Amino acid sequence: MSAEVESEIAASEEGAAAFQRVLLKLSGEALLASQEYVIDLARVEAIAREIQGVHALDVETAIVLGAGNIYRGMEVAAEGMDRATADYAGMLATLLNCLAVQDALEQLGVHTRVLSAITASQVAEPYLRRRAIRHLEKGRVVIFAGGTGNPFFTTDTAAALRALEIGAEAILMGKNGVDGVYSADPKLDPKAQRYERVRFDEALAKNLRVMDQTALALCRENKTPIIVFDISQPGNLRRVAAGEEVGTRVEE
C-alpha cells in the first residue's frame, strides 16, 4: 500500500462522517482506465480503496453500478435485439461489475454482499429490502446488482429506488473525470459553468443530466439530496462522506 493511500485511510479513520447511510452510484465507465469496454483491475482496486476509506468512517454504504464499460461494447449487437431483451443483457452486465468490486473490497478486508434483482443464486443473494438493511446495520457494504430487475429502467433509477428503500440520507454520484454538474457539456462548451448547488426543479427544467428524469423526479419527491463529484480524484469520496464541499449538491 502506498504512503498516499495509507494517509487517506488514516484521515478517514480520524474524521467525522456527515452521513450515517449513503448510496454510491458509479457508472461502468468508472471501472475503466486506458482500455475500452473491459474491467480494469487497477481501477477497480483504486475505487475499492476509496470505499474502504468511507467504510472506516462507519458510514453504512450501499452501491449501485452501471454497465457502460461492458454494454457499450455490445451496442452494435444489441441494435437488432428486442428492447426488453437488450435491457436484461445490461442487467447481467451490471452483475459482472458488482462481482469485480466485491472481490476487490473483500481482498481489502471489507465484508461485502451482492444482492441481485435478477436471479443469480450461485454468486449473489436475491434482493430483499429487509435483508439489505440488515447487512448495512451489521457493517457490510451492500452492492445492488441487476438494476431494478425490470426492463426500460436505467441504473440511475435503480440507484434512486434503492436509496429510498434503504433510507439512505444521500445519493453520491461518482462521475469519471467530471467534477460536478455543469450548465452545458464542459467538453463541448468552454463557457459551461459548474454549479455548487442546484435545485431539483432547475435540474429537471434545464435537463442538466444529473441523473435520468425518472430518477431525479423520485429524489425530488422524496427530498433525497444528490452529490455529484469526481470519483477518479483520490480522497474525494471520503471528503464527500465527511461533509466537505466537493462537487455539486442537488437538493430541494
N, C-alpha and C positions, 0 to 999 in steps of 0.2 A: 504494500500500500504506500502511495506517495505521501510526502510530508504535507502537500496541499490538501489531499483528501482527508488525512488524519486531522488536520486543523479544522476543516469544515465540520467533521463529525464531532469533534470536541466542542466547537462553538454551538452546535445543535444541542448537545447534552447540557451545556451551561445556560442556554437561552430559555425563554418562556414562550409557550405556544399561545397564539391568538385564537386558536380553534381547538375544540375537543374532537370533532369528527369532520372529515372532509372527503370529497370525491375528486380524484385526479383524473382528468380526461387527457389522453395522449393520442395523437394521430399515429397511424402506422409509419408515416414518414419520420417520426421522432426516433425510430429504431434504425434509421439509415445513417450512413456516413458518406463515403465516396462512391459506394456501389449503388446500383439501381435494383429495386424490386427484390430485395433479399432482406434477411435479418442480419445486421452487423453486430456480431457478438461483443465487440469492444464498446459499441454504443449502448447496447443493452446493459452491459455491466456498469457503464457510467450512470445511466438512468437509475439502475438498482441502487447505486451508492447514494444518489440524491434522495431516493425514497427511504433508504436506511437512515439518513440524517433526520428526516421528518419523523420517522418511527421512534428515533431516540428522544424526540420531544414529547413522547407519549401521546401523539396525535393519532387517533383512530383513522386509518387510511384505507379507502376503497379506490379501485382503479377501473376505468373503462378504456379499452384500447381500440383504435380503429385498425383498418387492414389495408390502407392505401399502398403500403410498401409491397404487399403481395398482390392485391386485387388489381391494381392498375396495370400490372404486367399481364393480366388476363383480359383486359378490356376488349381487345380485338376479338378474342374467342367469345366473350360474353355478349358481343353485339348481336349475335344470332340467337341468343337464349331468350326464353320467356323471362319477363322481368322478375317474377317471384323466384324462379329457379336461380337466376343470377344473384339475387339478394341472399338466398340460402348459401350459395357458394361463398359470398362475402362473409357471412356469419361463421362459416367453418374457418375462413382465413383468420378471423379475429382469435379463434381458439389457438392457432399456431403461435401467434404473437404472445398470447397470455401464458402459454406454457414456457416460452423462452424467458419471459420476465420472471415468472415464478421460479424457474431454475436458478436464475441469477440471484434472486433475493434469498433463496434457500441456501445457496453457497456462501452468502454473507451472514448466515445465521438468523435471518428474519423469517419467522414462521408465516406461511402463506397458504391461502386456499383459493382455488379456482372454482367459481360457481358458474355453470353454463345454463343459458336459457334454452339451448338445444341439447338433446340427449347425447352425452359422450361419457358414459359411466366409467370407462376404463381410465380416463385421465382427468375427469372433473366431477365435482358434485353437482347435482341438479340445483338450479336456483330456487331457493325458498327465502322469503324475506326474513322470517324469524331466525333462520339458520345464519344468514349473512350478518344480522345484528349480533347474534351470539358470538360468532367468530371475532367480530370487531371488539366486542366487550372483553374478550379473552386476549386481546393484544395481537391478533393476527391481521396481516394485510390481506384484504379480500380483493380478488381480481374477477370482474364480471366479464364473462365471455358470451359470444353469440348474440350480441346486440340485445334487442327486445325479445328476440325469438320469433319475430313476425317480419315478413317482407314489407317493403315500402316505407320502412323507418330507418333512419340513419343511426350511427353510433352516438352522434350528438344527442339525439332524442333518447337513446338508451341511457346516456350519462345523466340527463336531466331527470328521467324517470327513476333510475336507481338512487340518485341523490335524494329525491323526495321520499322514496320508500324507506330509506335507512335513516332519515332525519339528519342528513349532512348539513352543516352550517354554511358551507360554501362549495362551489364547484371551481376547482383550479384548472384552468385551461392551459396546458403546457404546449406552446407552439414551437415549431422547429425553425429558429432563426428570426422569429417575429416577436418584437418586444412589447406588444400591446395592440390596441385597436386604433386603426387609422381612419381618417376621413375618406381615403381612397387607397388603392394598392400602392404602397411606397416604392415598389419595384418598377411601376409604370408611371407614377406621378411624383416627381421630385418635390412638389409643393404639398404633398399629403401631410396632414398634421396628426400627431398622436394625441389621443385623449388620455388624461389621467383618470377621469371619472366620466361616465356616461349613463344616462337613464335608460331603462328598458324601452320606454316609448320611443325615444330618439333612435336607439339602435334598430328597432323594428321599422320605424318610419323611413330611415335612411339606408336600410338594408346594409348595415355595417359588417355583416358576415362574422359576427361574434360566434354564433352557432347557427344551425338552420332555424328557420322561422318557428317551426313547431316546438323545438327545444327551448328557444328563447321565450316563447309565449308561456310555456309551462313554468319556467323560472320566474317570469314576471307575476303570473297569477299566484304563485306560492311564496313570493318575496325571497327567493334564494339567490344571493349575490354570486356573480361570476367574476373571477380574477383571471385576466388573460396576461400571460407572461412568456418569456423565452426560456424554455426548458434546457436549451443547449448551453446556457451560461452556468458554469459550476456554482453551486450555492444558492441559485435563485429560488428553487423550490423551498429550501429551508427558510429563506428570508420571507417568502410569502406566508408560509405557515407561522412564522414568528410575528406576523403583522406589519412587516415593513412595507413601505410604499413602493411596490415593484409592479411594473406593467400598468394595466388599465383595470379599473374596478367598474363593473356593470351592476347597477342596483336600482332600486325603486326611487 
